[in-house]
Amino acid sequence: MKYLYTAILCLGVFAACVDYDEDTFSERLEITVGNIEKDIHVQIGGTLEINPTISPDDREYDCFWGIANRNNTYSIIDTISFERNLNYRVNLNTGSYTLRFCAKDRKTGVFSYTEYNLSVETDMSTGWWVLKEVENGTDIDLFTPEKAIENILASRNDRTMAGKPVDIAYTQNYFIFDPSTDKDVNNNVMFLASEEDLVVVNYFTGKILKGYDDLFIDMPQQRKIQGIFKGASDVHLIADGSLYTMPISSYTPHYRQFIIKHTGDYQLSPYRVASGWSNPMLFDEASSSFCIVDRGSPELIYGRADASPAHRNLNKNLIYMSGITTDTSGGENGYAILKDKSADSYQLVYIDATRSSYDLTSTDPNYNCIILKSTELPSTLSVLQADFRALSQDNDIIFFAKDNKVYSCNLQTLAETEQSVDLGTETVTYMEYAKFMQPYNDTSKWFGYLMIGTGDGSNYKLRMYPVQGGSIQPAVQTYEGTGTVKRAIYVGLIGGYIYPSVYL
C-alpha cells in the first residue's frame, strides 16, 4: 500500500503534466462525481464497494481513492486504490475517517476532488451506556438501536471492576503508543470508575486498554475512587480525596496518565457542573466555597474573596448541584441548593458555570462572581429531603424521587407536584435528565428525557420519559438488564463524528 503524505501532494499528482491543447481553452470543463453517499458506514472486515458516476461520461479519467483519519490532525493520506470502481476490504481501526476521491481528465488535466464521511464501526457504534452494580462489583451494558450488549467487561474482558460503580466519562483523543508502527494511535474511549477500580475501555470494541495501575504517575495511597468527569480538554478524577487531571488533546504531547495532582486542603462534593465545554464548577466542602479546576493551575481556583455576592466561605453545606442547558453546548450554568451549617435554613442559587480562571481573578466585578441570584427556600419543601434529584435541561424544574414516588419542583414558583409515574413494585435507584443536542445542524436527532432507573434487587429497568409543560409523559423507551443502574449516558456516531449527551 502506498502513502501520499499531504493533500497538496495528492492534488499535485493529478494537476501535473497538463496537455494544453485547444480543448483546454475552447470551453471550461466541469467534472461532476455522483453515486457516492455523503455519509458511508462500514463494519470492520467489510468491503467498500462504490461505483461512482463521472460526467461528462464520454471522456477518459485517471482516478484515485484515499483515506485519512479524521481524529488525527497529522494523519497521512492512505492510498487505497487507483481504480475508478472501488472494491476495498476494510482493515482499519474503528473510528471516523475522510474518504477522498479524485478523478482527472486525461486529456486536459482538469480534475474533481471530493470528500465523504466514512465511519468504520462495530456493533458498539451508537447507544446508551449503562454503568451498573452487579453481584461481584461493577459492569456496563450497551443498548444500541439494533441490540442489547450486556456485561461488556465480563463478556469481552473476562473480568469486572471491584467495588460499587461511581461514574462514567466519554472522551476522544486518547492516544496509545503502537510499537509496531512507532506511532501514537488515537482512540475513542470510555473511562469507567468504581469505588476500587478504574479502566479505560475502547468505545468501539469494549476492550480494556488501560487499567488502574497504568493511569497514575503519583499513585494514590488508597485505592479509593470518588468521581470522574470531563473538562473542556481534560479528564478529571477524584481519588483518595485528591483531584487529578489528565490533559486530552489531538495535539502533541499525548498524555496517557493523570499527570497533575492538584494541591490544597479541600474536600470536593460529589455534585458538580461539568458539561465538557468549560472548566468544571466544583464545591469545596472543607471551605464551603465554589471553585473551578484548570489544568494551568496546581491548585483549585476559588476567585476573589471580595466577589459580590460571595461564593467563598459560605458556612453552608451543598445539598445538590447540577447544570442547566443554555445553548447547544449545554450545562454551562446551573442551580445549587445550600443548607446553612448552623440553622435549618436553605437557599437556592443560580450560578454561572462558564467562569474561567481569568474571570475569577478579574478586577471587573461583572466577571468574578459565580452566584447570579439566590432565593430562600422553605424548609418544608420535599425536594430538600429527596432520595434522588434530576434538574431539567429544558426549564427551571427539578424532578425528584421521595419514598419511591416521583415529583416535580418548579424553581420559579416553588410549587411541588406529584407526577403520574407508575413504577410498580420496583425501587428507584437512579434519576437524571439526559439532553442530546448534536449535531448542531440536524435537530431531528435531538432529544431530552427524564431517565429513571428502577430495580427489584436482581434486575433493573431504565425508562426514558419525555417532558411537556413540566409534566412527565409516558416512557418512550424501556431498557432492561441485570444488576442496579448507577449512571447512563448516550453516545451517537452521526455523520462520521461521535457526539456524547450533555455532561452535567
Phi, psi and omega in degrees: 000137183261159181230135171251124195277345176215157178294329179296319177297319178302312181293324181297323179300319184276341180269346184286162174058043180286132178269105186275066174270181186296335180294333181296325187253348184292327177201155181282123180270123177246120180262129179239131180252136180222183178065030174232124179293145178293318179247117184245131180241135180214144178276152174303132181086353178280179183240130174274113176243109183228126179243088185287152169264143179229125178238147001298144185268004181258021181236167180258140185229146165262137187237157182212133175241136178218158179229137175229142178286117185290333184275359181241112182303328185258021183294138174276165176271125180263112179284122184247345179191148171246013178267151178295310179271122185272131172221094191230120176279123188283116175239032180269162170288156176298147179151191183253130183228164170251122176264126184242137179231127177240136174231120182247129176290123186296326187281320186255338185085357177291139183226159172247138184228111185232153182232151183218152178278124179241123178247117175265118195234168167235195177283008183240039186278316187219136176159189181263122174266123185243106175281133189214158173267132176240177186301324183252023176137237185231138175216184183215142174249157175229128177247110178262171177298340184257333189199168173250131178244107187263151172050059185297319180296315182290318186282330185250354180226358180058034177198160169242185178256139181289141176088172181285152181293149179245300182191176182220145178214135178259143172206152170257180177064038171260111188263137175234133184288132178251106183294338181290332179248355181060036182221158172281137179249127181283142180225141167268127191222160168249129169269120179248130183236132168243176183297336185234008186207163180208129178223155172250122187245135175297125185299327186270338185241339184080004180280139177286124180265322181219147177244178185311312187292343181265356194253005182230143166270313176256094187294131176301147180294322178246141178279077187222101182266132182240350179178151172215139184201162187262139170255188182298316179221032185214163166243131182247143183225137172254116182223130180052037176084353181253152179261127180244151180229135172242111176296135179235119183204153175283348181266157178282152359281158180260120182261139181243358184226165173281098189270344183247126172248112185285130184273166177125165179260089184224161175219105190275137176290152175289348178267142181200168169246108184222089184276344185091005180244326180241176174299129180302138176266126185239173175227122179270110182289334180294319181253000182055055187221144169281147180202171176233164175245136181222132181299338182281355181235131177288344179247160172294149184254115185262339182086188186287138179289340182260015178299145181227123000289155185292142174236010178240150176050055188276348184057040181224153173262144176273120179272322183196146174207140176201164181270160178229140185291129176247337176201195185294342176285326172080148169065024185272342170244180182191174175240147175223143175251124182243145175239131178298135182291336185246008181205161178275064186231133184238152182220135173258124180238141175260125189242151173263109183262020177262000186295134177261174177297325178295317180301312188291342178254005182291152174278351178277114183297344178286347184246335187266009177263146177255315181279120183268325177200160181217153180221134175287137182250134174298137182291350181275353180297134181290332182298338181288335179249022184293152175279324178217148179224152177213117179278126178297143177267001184243343179200175185275072181223136168253122170271144181210158177244133177216128183054038177064025171240153186252133183228169169235149175233115177285119186283351175269316182260345184064019176282134178251134185226128175289137183261152180275080180234115182265109181259002181063224180264005183280157182254135178292130179237351187197140173216138176196150175259115183261130181237128177236117186231041181232155345289164187300325188265010181223085184290348180295340180264358180285150173202162173217122183229141163278120182256129180233122175259134179230164179202165177242014181105330180240329184229157179234161168231136177242113185252142177250116183249122168291158179233130177230128179057029179085000180250138180284129178265167178303146182298137179266346181204140175227125176253146182230145178197183178267150179099200183229128183290133172252317183201148177221135174226152179255135176229128184240134173263105187231123178059031179086354179248149181255127182237125174269159171292163185300130175273137182224000000 
